[in-house]
Amino acid sequence: MSSEWTGDETVASLGEAETLSRILPLMPAARDTLLGPGDDAALVSAPDGRFVVTTDLMVEGPDFRRAWSEPHDLGWKAAASNLSDVAAMGARPTALVVALAAPTSTPIAVLEGIARGLSDGCAAMAPGAGVVGGDLSTAPVLMIAVTAFGDLGGRAAVTRSGARAGDVVAVSGVLGDSGRGLDLLFRLAVDHEGEPDARLGSELRGRDAGVRWHLAPTPPVGDGVRAAEAGATAMLDLSDGLALDATRLARASGVVIALDSSSLGDDPHAALSGGEDHSLLATFPSGTPLPGGFRPIGTVVPREHGAQEHAHPVTLDGIPLAQVPGWDPYAWSPEAR
């Protein structure tokens, strides 16, 4: 476990004002900010006249374990999960608002590490985006809530509902890596009583790319704008697994997504069921040169006339998926692992 989790200076010993003075300088500045942290609210320019907005919550227990995650990981992942949602609309991320709630015994070094992770994540995935405000509070466990904003640059938003029969289904980013990493952590990085083990987690992190991706993913945020400029008809962020998220896109568009297992890597099941990859799934008109890191994984086909509403709208090698595996926070609990 990182020494940041066990430092002597805590948020309770420092108080809110001193805590803010320690972490605010570490937060990334946003290029489009007119008025940043320090007032009742921020002012962010919206030259397009519209803005994209999304929010995501990370809670200790169901979303992360401090035995395996460094504070820097948490800030980076909080940035990644929100930046990818903005990108999935075809927008450029511009600003983030961050709310942190932590037990009073939390070392200040933890919040500083989270702030550095947010800063480094924005710099790596969305240069120019930054933190313009937020809030601090206490809670029994550590919680990070981020709201992110984005600029469409005069383009139409790319929603889930625009896929058309004949489109190519493509993905940019990894498929199933995060889920494989999480499974490996729970299978191997536990002690004899089944509790998360920091030593074993650190060992796995050093030698497994899936574990590293799960703890600190780097989704292809810039490919969101590239997809929009290339004429993507529909797009979404793969946060809950390819099978579940492709189902959402298919139902929103009233089509069937026909996936090709040979395009899903060595482990199609992991690609279909693993969550938190934060890759981009998009559809493009046939013949469109795929932009950025996008690669084809299937096609869009029409929904059969008279098909029952419950019929599954995603197929794998022509066979409808019998189940829709994926991440569901209400079906998963720490106790169940």
C-alpha positions in Angstrom: 0.0 0.0 0.0 1.3 3.5 -0.9 2.5 5.6 2.0 0.0 8.2 0.9 -2.8 6.1 2.4 -1.1 6.2 5.8 0.3 9.8 6.2 0.2 11.7 9.5 -1.5 14.9 8.3 -5.2 14.2 7.8 -8.1 16.3 6.4 -9.5 16.6 9.9 -6.2 17.9 11.4 -5.8 20.5 8.5 -9.5 21.6 8.1 -11.3 22.5 4.9 -9.4 25.8 4.1 -5.9 24.3 4.4 -7.0 21.2 2.6 -8.2 23.3 -0.3 -5.0 25.3 -0.3 -3.0 22.1 -0.6 -5.0 20.5 -3.4 -6.2 23.4 -5.6 -2.7 24.3 -6.9 -2.4 20.6 -8.1 -5.6 20.7 -10.1 -5.3 21.2 -13.9 -6.4 24.6 -15.3 -9.0 24.6 -18.0 -8.3 26.5 -21.2 -11.8 27.7 -21.6 -12.2 29.0 -18.1 -13.4 32.6 -17.6 -13.6 32.3 -13.8 -12.1 29.3 -12.0 -12.1 28.0 -8.4 -12.6 30.4 -5.6 -16.1 31.9 -6.2 -19.6 30.5 -5.7 -19.5 29.0 -9.2 -17.2 29.0 -12.2 -17.6 30.6 -15.6 -16.7 28.6 -18.6 -17.0 29.9 -22.2 -19.3 28.0 -24.6 -18.5 29.4 -28.0 -20.8 26.9 -29.7 -23.8 28.1 -27.8 -24.3 24.5 -26.5 -22.3 22.3 -24.2 -22.1 18.6 -23.4 -22.3 17.6 -19.8 -21.9 14.2 -18.0 -21.2 13.0 -14.5 -19.7 9.9 -12.9 -19.3 8.7 -9.3 -16.6 6.5 -7.9 -17.3 5.0 -4.4 -14.8 3.0 -2.3 -15.9 -0.6 -2.2 -18.0 -1.2 -5.4 -15.8 1.0 -7.6 -12.3 0.7 -6.2 -10.2 -0.8 -3.4 -7.5 1.2 -1.7 -5.4 -2.0 -1.3 -4.9 -2.0 -5.0 -5.3 1.6 -6.2 -2.9 4.4 -5.6 -4.5 7.9 -5.0 -3.0 9.0 -8.4 -4.9 6.1 -10.0 -8.2 7.3 -8.6 -7.8 10.8 -9.9 -6.7 9.5 -13.3 -9.6 7.0 -13.6 -12.1 9.7 -12.5 -10.9 11.9 -15.3 -10.8 9.0 -17.8 -14.4 7.8 -17.2 -15.8 11.3 -17.7 -13.6 12.4 -20.5 -14.6 9.3 -22.5 -18.3 10.1 -22.0 -17.8 13.6 -23.4 -15.8 12.1 -26.3 -18.6 9.7 -27.1 -20.8 12.6 -28.0 -18.3 13.8 -30.5 -17.2 16.7 -28.2 -13.9 18.1 -27.0 -13.7 18.0 -23.2 -13.3 21.5 -21.7 -13.9 21.6 -18.0 -14.5 19.3 -14.9 -16.1 20.0 -11.6 -14.9 17.6 -8.8 -16.5 16.8 -5.5 -14.6 14.7 -2.9 -16.0 13.1 0.2 -13.6 11.3 2.6 -13.4 10.0 6.1 -11.9 12.6 8.5 -8.9 10.3 9.1 -7.9 10.5 5.4 -4.3 11.7 5.0 -4.0 14.9 3.0 -1.5 13.1 0.8 -4.4 11.0 -0.6 -6.3 14.1 -1.8 -3.1 15.5 -3.2 -2.5 12.2 -5.1 -6.0 12.3 -6.5 -5.5 15.9 -7.6 -2.2 15.0 -9.4 -4.0 12.1 -11.1 -6.7 14.3 -12.3 -4.1 16.8 -13.6 -2.0 14.1 -15.3 -5.0 12.4 -16.8 -6.4 15.6 -18.3 -2.9 16.4 -19.7 -2.6 13.0 -21.3 -6.1 12.4 -22.6 -7.6 15.9 -23.1 -5.0 18.7 -23.2 -6.7 22.0 -22.3 -9.4 20.5 -20.1 -9.1 21.2 -16.4 -10.9 21.5 -13.1 -12.9 24.7 -12.6 -14.5 24.0 -9.2 -16.0 21.4 -6.9 -16.7 20.6 -3.2 -15.3 18.8 -0.2 -17.2 16.8 2.4 -16.9 13.9 4.8 -18.3 10.3 4.3 -17.7 6.9 5.8 -15.7 5.9 2.7 -13.9 7.8 0.0 -16.1 9.1 -2.9 -15.1 11.0 -6.0 -17.8 12.7 -8.1 -16.8 14.4 -11.4 -19.0 16.4 -13.8 -17.4 17.1 -17.1 -18.3 19.5 -19.9 -17.5 19.5 -23.6 -17.6 21.6 -26.7 -19.2 20.3 -29.9 -17.4 22.9 -32.1 -20.4 23.6 -34.2 -21.0 19.9 -35.1 -24.1 17.9 -34.3 -23.8 15.7 -31.3 -23.2 12.0 -32.0 -25.9 10.1 -30.1 -26.7 6.4 -29.7 -29.8 6.6 -31.9 -28.4 7.3 -35.4 -27.0 3.9 -36.5 -28.4 2.8 -39.9 -28.6 -0.6 -41.6 -25.4 -1.0 -43.7 -23.2 1.0 -41.3 -19.9 -0.4 -40.2 -19.5 -1.1 -36.4 -16.1 0.0 -35.1 -14.3 0.3 -31.9 -11.3 2.5 -30.8 -9.5 1.3 -27.7 -9.2 -2.0 -25.8 -11.9 -4.7 -25.4 -12.1 -6.6 -22.2 -8.8 -5.6 -20.8 -10.2 -3.9 -17.7 -12.5 -6.8 -16.9 -9.7 -9.3 -17.3 -7.6 -7.2 -14.9 -10.3 -7.0 -12.3 -11.0 -10.7 -12.5 -7.2 -11.4 -12.0 -7.1 -9.1 -9.0 -10.0 -10.9 -7.3 -8.7 -14.3 -8.2 -5.1 -13.8 -7.2 -4.6 -10.6 -5.2 -6.4 -11.7 -2.1 -5.0 -13.0 1.2 -5.9 -16.4 2.8 -9.1 -14.8 4.3 -10.2 -13.5 0.9 -9.4 -9.8 1.6 -7.7 -7.6 -0.9 -3.9 -7.8 -0.5 -1.9 -4.8 -1.4 1.4 -6.7 -1.8 -0.2 -9.2 -4.3 -2.0 -6.4 -6.0 1.2 -4.5 -6.6 2.9 -7.6 -8.0 0.1 -8.1 -10.5 0.1 -4.5 -11.5 3.7 -4.8 -12.4 3.3 -7.7 -14.7 -0.2 -7.5 -16.2 -1.4 -4.9 -18.6 -5.1 -5.6 -17.9 -4.6 -4.9 -14.2 -2.9 -1.6 -15.1 -5.7 -0.7 -17.5 -8.3 -1.4 -14.9 -6.6 0.8 -12.3 -5.7 3.7 -14.6 -7.2 3.4 -18.1 -6.2 5.7 -21.0 -9.2 5.7 -23.4 -8.8 7.3 -26.9 -10.6 10.5 -26.0 -9.3 12.4 -29.0 -11.0 9.8 -31.3 -14.4 11.1 -30.3 -14.0 14.3 -32.3 -12.3 12.4 -35.1 -15.3 10.1 -35.3 -17.7 13.0 -35.5 -15.7 14.7 -38.2 -15.6 11.5 -40.2 -19.4 11.2 -40.1 -20.1 8.7 -37.3 -23.8 8.0 -37.2 -23.9 6.8 -33.6 -21.4 6.4 -30.7 -21.1 5.6 -27.0 -18.5 4.9 -24.3 -17.9 1.3 -23.5 -18.2 1.5 -19.7 -20.3 -1.5 -19.0 -19.0 -4.1 -21.5 -19.4 -4.4 -25.3 -22.4 -6.7 -25.2 -24.5 -4.5 -22.8 -23.4 -1.2 -24.4 -23.9 -2.5 -28.0 -27.4 -3.5 -26.9 -28.1 0.0 -25.7 -26.9 1.5 -29.1 -29.0 -1.1 -31.1 -32.2 -0.5 -29.1 -31.8 3.3 -29.3 -31.3 3.1 -33.1 -33.9 0.4 -33.7 -31.4 -1.9 -35.5 -29.4 -5.1 -34.9 -25.7 -5.0 -34.2 -24.0 -8.0 -35.9 -20.6 -8.6 -34.3 -17.8 -10.8 -35.7 -16.0 -12.9 -33.1 -12.8 -12.9 -35.1 -12.5 -9.2 -34.6 -12.8 -9.4 -30.8 -9.4 -10.7 -30.0 -8.3 -14.0 -28.4 -11.1 -14.0 -25.8 -14.4 -12.9 -27.2 -16.2 -13.6 -24.0 -14.0 -11.2 -22.1 -14.4 -8.6 -24.8 -18.2 -8.9 -24.6 -18.6 -8.9 -20.8 -15.8 -6.8 -19.4 -16.7 -3.4 -18.2 -14.7 -0.1 -17.6 -12.6 -0.2 -20.8 -14.0 3.3 -21.7 -13.2 2.6 -25.3 -15.4 4.2 -28.0 -18.0 2.1 -30.0 -19.2 3.9 -33.1 -21.0 3.2 -36.4 -20.0 4.7 -39.7 -21.6 4.7 -43.2 -20.2 1.9 -45.3 -17.1 2.9 -47.2 -16.1 5.7 -44.8 -12.4 5.6 -44.0 -12.2 4.8 -40.3 -10.5 7.6 -38.3 -7.9 7.5 -35.6 -7.6 4.1 -33.9 -11.0 2.8 -35.0 -11.2 -0.8 -36.3 -14.2 -2.7 -37.7 -15.8 -5.4 -35.5 -19.2 -5.9 -37.2 -22.0 -4.4 -39.2 -25.4 -2.8 -38.6 -28.3 -4.9 -40.0 -32.0 -4.0 -40.1 -34.3 -5.3 -37.4 -36.7 -7.9 -38.9 -40.2 -6.6 -39.5 -42.4 -7.8 -36.7 -39.5 -8.9 -34.4 -40.6 -9.2 -30.8 -39.5 -6.3 -28.6 -37.6 -8.6 -26.3 -35.6 -10.2 -29.1 -31.9 -9.5 -28.5 -30.6 -6.9 -30.9 -27.0 -8.0 -30.8 -25.7 -11.1 -32.6 -22.3 -12.8 -32.5 -21.5 -14.6 -35.8 -25.1 -14.5 -36.7 -26.4 -15.9 -33.4 -28.4 -13.7 -31.1 -26.8 -13.3 -27.7 -28.7 -15.4 -25.1 -27.6 -13.1 -22.3 -26.3 -9.6 -21.8 -23.3 -9.8 -19.5 -21.9 -6.5 -18.3 -21.4 -4.2 -15.3 -24.5 -3.5 -13.2 -23.7 -1.7 -9.9 -27.0 -2.9 -8.3 -26.3 -6.5 -9.2 -22.7 -6.4 -7.8 -21.6 -5.8 -4.2 -18.2 -6.2 -2.4 -19.7 -9.0 -0.4 -20.5 -10.9 -3.5 -16.9 -11.0 -4.6 
